[in-house]
Each structure stands twice: as structure tokens, then as C-alpha cells.
Amino acid sequence: MPAAFSTAAPQRRAALLNQSWAARQRRLESGDCKGAERGFLEFVSDGGVLYADCVPFIFKGINWFGSEDAGRVVQGLHEHTMDFYMKFLASNKFNAIRLLFAHSSVRDNHLIPQDSFDREKNPALRGVRYLQSLLEVEQATFN
């Protein structure tokens, strides 16, 4: 049985959290948590846990499929705007998006097929090439 489904998993998670708390305390006491003072986050892995300025950092992310297939753009843009999806992700506290891509699409950088998305709902994708479409998704995360 995979560890994630075993009865030992909750005890293992609790042990990791206790270890991570102890590691955080050691770093705080040593004065080693100064990333925020310098204007950026300092990421450190310790005891199997990722920390951002000595606070456990938890990824909550999605795989946004579509840009790796023949349509060459993320799925769902026929139904909604990109902003709709970004607001949904933000309101549900997601902090990571994994965009899949096809090596050949990056290499060839063709225009995005206009039937791959609703042009009225997503005008920023009209007449753009593959790499620009990935940048449009990335830039939408900042709006």
C-alpha cells in the first residue's frame, strides 16, 4: 500500500511537522531568518520541509493542461476568460500553476489556432504565437 494511504501516514506527517518546527526554532534562535529584512523571501529545505523565511511553505497548485497539445493554449478558454480562472485560483488560495508545454511548439513557435479559445473572451490571445501565449498566462497571474 502506498505510504500516503497507509495508517502510518498521519503519524509520519505529525513527526515531520514536529521536526520542521524544531528546525524552525533552531534557525530563529540562531538569527538565520533574515530574508524578509533584505526584501526577498529566503527558501530553505530542512528536514524534508520547505521554508520561506523560516515559515513552512506549502505549495497548493494545479496542472493547467492544453498548451502541450494541438490547440497550443491552456484548456477552458472557450468557456471563460483567463481572469475568471485566475480569480478562482486566488480565491481558493492556490499559489502555483504548472503549465505544460511541447518542445516542438516552443521550437516552432507557430501562431495559436484561433479556434482553440473564445476570441471575444480572451482577446489578448488573438494573433499571438505559442511563446507569447504562455507569457499571457503568466502575466494574467499578476492582475
For each residue, the residues with C-beta under 8 A, 3 or more apart:
1: 5 6
2: 5 6
3: 6 8 9 12
4: 9
5: 1 2 9
6: 1 2 3 9
7: 10
8: 3 11 12
9: 3 4 5 6 12 13
10: 7 13 14
11: 8 14 15
12: 3 8 9 15 16
13: 9 10 16 17
14: 10 11 17 18
15: 11 12 18 19
16: 12 13 19 20 47 48 49
17: 13 14 20 21 49 56
18: 14 15 21 22
19: 15 16 22 23 47 48 49
20: 16 17 23 24 46 47 48 49 51 56
21: 17 18 24 25
22: 18 19 25 26 47
23: 19 20 26 27 46 47 49 51
24: 20 21 27 28 51 54 55 56
25: 21 22 28 29
26: 22 23 29 30
27: 23 24 30 32 33 44 46 51 54
28: 24 25 31 32 33 54
29: 25 26
30: 26 27
31: 28 34
32: 27 28 54
33: 27 28 36 42 53 54
34: 31 37 38 42
35: 38 40 41 42 52 53
36: 33 39 40 41 42 53
37: 34
38: 34 35 42
39: 36
40: 35 36
41: 35 36 52 53
42: 33 34 35 36 38 52 53
43: 50 51 52 57
44: 27 50 51 54
45: 48 49 50 51
46: 20 23 27 49 51
47: 16 19 20 22 23
48: 16 19 20 45
49: 16 17 19 20 23 45 46 56
50: 43 44 45 56 57 59
51: 20 23 24 27 43 44 45 46 54 55 56 57
52: 35 41 42 43 55 57
53: 33 35 36 41 42
54: 24 27 28 32 33 44 51
55: 24 51 52
56: 17 20 24 49 50 51
57: 43 50 51 52
58:
59: 50 95 96
60: 93 94 95 96
61: 94 95 96 97 98
62: 89 94 96 97 98
63: 98 100
64: 67 74 75 85 97 98 99 100 137
65: 68 69 74 75 100
66: 69 71 73 74 75 76 100
67: 64 71 72 73 74 99 100 101 102 105 130 133 134 137
68: 65 100 101 102 105
69: 65 66 72 102
70: 113
71: 66 67 75 112 113 116 117
72: 67 69 102 105 110 112 113 116 130 133
73: 66 67 77 112 113 116 117 125 133
74: 64 65 66 67 77 82 99 137
75: 64 65 66 71
76: 66 79 80 85
77: 73 74 80 81 82 116 117 118 121 122 125
78: 117 118
79: 76 118
80: 76 77 84 85 121
81: 77 84 85 121 122
82: 74 77 85 86 122 124 136 137 140
83: 86 87 140 143
84: 80 81 87 88
85: 64 76 80 81 82 88 89
86: 82 83 89 90 140 141 143
87: 83 84 90 91
88: 84 85 91 92
89: 62 85 86 92 94 97
90: 86 87 93 94
91: 87 88
92: 88 89
93: 60 90
94: 60 61 62 89 90 97
95: 59 60 61
96: 59 60 61 62
97: 61 62 64 89 94 137 141
98: 61 62 63 64
99: 64 67 74 134 137 138
100: 63 64 65 66 67 68
101: 67 68 105 106 134
102: 67 68 69 72 105 106
103: 106 107
104: 107 108
105: 67 68 72 101 102 108 109 110 130
106: 101 102 103 109 130 131
107: 103 104
108: 104 105 130
109: 105 106 129 130 131
110: 72 105 129 130
111: 127 128 129 130
112: 71 72 73 116 117 125 128 129 130 133
113: 70 71 72 73 116
114: 117 119 126
115:
116: 71 72 73 77 112 113
117: 71 73 77 78 112 114 121 122 125
118: 77 78 79 121 122
119: 114 122 123 125 126
120: 123
121: 77 80 81 117 118
122: 77 81 82 117 118 119 125 126
123: 119 120 126
124: 82 128 136 140
125: 73 77 112 117 119 122 128 133 136
126: 114 119 122 123
127: 111
128: 111 112 124 125 132 133 136
129: 109 110 111 112 132 133
130: 67 72 105 106 108 109 110 111 112 133 134
131: 106 109 134 135
132: 128 129 135 136
133: 67 72 73 112 125 128 129 130 136 137
134: 67 99 101 130 131 137 138
135: 131 132 138 139
136: 82 124 125 128 132 133 139 140
137: 64 67 74 82 97 99 133 134 140 141
138: 99 134 135 141
139: 135 136 142 143
140: 82 83 86 124 136 137 143
141: 86 97 137 138
142: 139
143: 83 86 139 140
